[in-house]
Amino acid sequence: MKYFSLLVICLLFSCGKKQDVLLPKSNLTVVKDVQDHSPIYIFFKKEGNDTIADLNRKSAIISTNWIFNIDKRLPLKLVMPHVIKMQEKKRADSAHKNENAENYYSYADSVGKNLAFFPFTKVYYKMEKPTAGSFVVYFKKGDGQVFIGNKKVLISQILPYFFSLKFEKVPDLVFLFDKEMSYQEYMKYKIVLHKYVTFNLDKLPVEFVY
C-alpha cells in the first residue's frame, strides 16, 4: 500500500478542510507494513498562546489495527491523555473486539523514505510517578538526557547497568518520560530503546509520563 500517498490524501481532505500532521522521523524502520488498519489523528493546533492536541478518531474501527498519526511538535502531556482514552475504548469494547488487532504509532523513516510503524498495543500509560521501590529509568526532556538515579547513562547501557547491580529483591524496571518532552523526542527514545534494550517493548507493560 502506498502509505505516503494515502496519508497525504487523508490529511488534506479530512473533514472537508486542510489539516496536516508533521510525523516524527527516524533512520530505522521497526514495522514496514500494516494491513487492515484504520487511522487516528492527533493534530497540532494553536489557540491564542495555547497549544491544543486535536483528536480525530472518526475513522477508527474497533476490529482493525489502529495507526496513530500524531504531530511531532506536541508535548507528551497533551498527547498521552488521548492515547490512553483510545486504548481504554478499544480494550473495553468486547462486542467488536479483535484479539489480533494491534495499535501502532506512525513515523517517517528518513533513510528508507517510507512510512514506518511502532507497535504499542500492550503498553499501559500512567500519568503519574512510579511507585516507590521501582527501578526507574528517567528520560528527561533534552536529547540524550537519560538517568538512573542521579547517574546519566547511554540507552545502550541501561540493561548492562541494571544487571550489574546486586539486589536483595530484583525490582521492576520501569520507564519514566518527561511530560514536557515533544512527541518527536519520545519516539526517538522508543525506537532507540527497541534497538538496544529489547526487541519488544510490550514486555515492559507500563510506562509513566510525569
N, C-alpha and C positions, 0 to 999 in steps of 0.2 A: 504493500500500500504506500502511496506517495504521501507520507505524513506531512511534509512541509507544505505541499500544495493544499492538502485538506485543512491543515491548521490555519493557513492564511485565509482561506475561503470562510471558514467558521468564524474567525475573529473579525474579519472585515464586515460581514453581513449579519452577525449575531444580533438578534433583537431589532433588526432593521436600522441599526446605526453602527458607525465605525467604532470598534473597540479593538485594542490590541494588548498582547501580553509580551513583555520582554522576558524571555526564558533565561534561566541560568545557563552558563556554559561550562564545559569540562573538556578534557582531552581524552576521555575514556568512556566507552560505551559499556554499560552494565547489562542492559537488555535492549536488543535492537528491534524486536518486533513483538507487538501485542495484537492479538486477534480478538474479535467480538468485544469491542470496547465502546464506552460512551464517555464524553468529555465533561469535565467540571472546570470552570474558570474562576480564578480569583484575580480580579483586575486591580490595578493601582489607580487610585483616584485622589484628587486634591479638592478639598472644600475649604476655601479660605487658607488658613495656615495648617489645617488638619489633613493628615494622610488617612485615607479610607481604604480598607480591603473590601472590595465589592464582589460578593459571591454570586455566580450564575450557575445554577445546578439544574436548569430546566431540561437538559438533555440526558441527565443521569438516569440510567435504567438499572434497578437493583440487581438483576440477574447477570449483568455484564461485568467485565473488567472496567474499573474506573481509572481514567487518566486525569490526574490533577495538573492543570496548566496554570502555574502561579507566577505572578510577576516578580522578578528577581529583586526589585527595589523595595519590596515590602518588608517590614521588620517581623520577626517571628511572633512577637506579642500580638500582632494583628492577624497573622496567617493561621496560627495553630488553633484558635477557638473555632474557626470554620472547618478545619480538617477534623478536629475532634467531633464536631457536630455531625459531619457527614459520615464518619466512621461509625458513630453510635447509631445513626439512622440505618445504615446498611446491616449492622450486626443485629439490630432489633427486629428487622422485617423478616420474620420466619416464613411468611406465606410465599414470598418471591425469592427466597434465599437460594443462591447457587454456591455450594461449598467450594467450588473450583475457581470462583471469581476472585480476582486479586485487585489490589489498589496500587497504583504506580504514580510517581512524580515524573513529569516530563522535563527534559532539558536538551540542550543542543550540544552535540559532540563537534567541537570546533576543528578537530583533526579529521575525523571521518566524514564530516559535512553531512551528518544525518541527525534525525531526531532520535533521542535515546530515552530510556525509561529506568526508573529505580523503584523496586518493589518495597512496600512498607506495610503490607496487609496486617501482619500480626503485631505491629508495634502499637503500644498504648502510650498516649501522651498525657503528661500531667503538668499543669501549670502551677507548680509549687516546688519547694525544696525537697530533695530526697530525705528519707528518714535517717535518723542517727544510726551509725553502725555500717552504713553502706560504704563501699569503696568508690569514691566519686572521681570521675574524670571530667574536669570542667573545661568547656570550650568557651573562652571569653571572646567578646567582640574584638575584632582586630586579627588579621590573618596570622595564623601560626601560634596564637595565644592559647596553648593547651596546658592545663595544670593538673597535677595530682598532689593535693595538699598545697604547699607553697612551692613545690618543685615544678619547674617548667620542663615539659618533655616533648619529644617528637612523637607524632602519631604512630610511626613505625615501632616505637619503643614502649608503647602502652602495655602490651601483653608481656614482653620480656621483663619489664619492671614489676608488673603485678606478680608474675610467677617467681620473681627473685626474692620476694618478701616472705617472711615466715609468720603465719597467723596461728593463733590458738584455735580459731574457728574461721574458715575461709568466708569472707563477706561477699555480698552481692556486688558485682561490678555494674555500675550504672553510669550513664552519660547525662551530664547537665549542660544545657546550652543556654547561653546568654540571650534573654528575650529581646534585647536591643539589637542583636546582630541581624543582618539582612538575610533574606531567604537565599540569595546567591551564595553568601558565605556558609550558610547551613548546608546547602547541597554540596559545596566544595568539601566540607568536612565529611559528609556522609559518604561521598564517593572515595575519598582517600581512606576512610575507615574500612570500607568494603575491600579495598585493595590490600591493606596492611594488617588489619586486625582480624577480620573474619570475612568469609565469602558469603555469609548470610546474616545480615544484621537482625533478621527476625528472631535469631537465637537470643538476642537481648531485648526482651519484650516490652520494657518500659523506658521511655526517655522523658527527662524532665526539662521543662523550659521555664526559666525563672530569672 
